């Protein structure tokens, strides 16, 4: 057989990959949301689970709520966090409970295979904080359905995640206006 036959060259457009957006720079969630919009524009079913992000003060949530009914039918957003940023010194049992509920939902969604794209926003943070076991995450990702695309965002991506990922983008700051005392701005950071 000719090596260019489809028996030897699978249809890579039909294959789903694991993508990771990590690093200390700004734009990891923004990149994943841009990918969500692209996928929705192609009639993909998208699940966005926002770990560590609760509340209603996110511009992207306002935008998603105002999309056309045709697009919103394909989009599910779940907030698996309280209305604050968590760190190792301020996490609570309530944080852990809500985050673990979000992770349980993610595992069921991956196994059920009804989405084309699942974005696990800030999952890298919750694994680095030890709220979700990294080995369990790796096991779930390795067993994902073939055509499912999964994106993980957040600082401090574990080396085990980087190893199994197909695409890793490390977003690093070169210069940031926060260094001069400018705080998070509505419409830009949230």
PyMOL commands that set and color helices and strands:
alter all, ss='L'
color gray80, all
select helices_A, chain A and resi 12-14+28-40+59-65+69-72+93-112+123-128+134-142+159-164+177-180
alter helices_A, ss='H'
color red, helices_A
select strands_A, chain A and resi 18-22+46-51+75-80+117-121+149-153+167-170
alter strands_A, ss='S'
color yellow, strands_A
deselect
rebuild
show_as cartoon
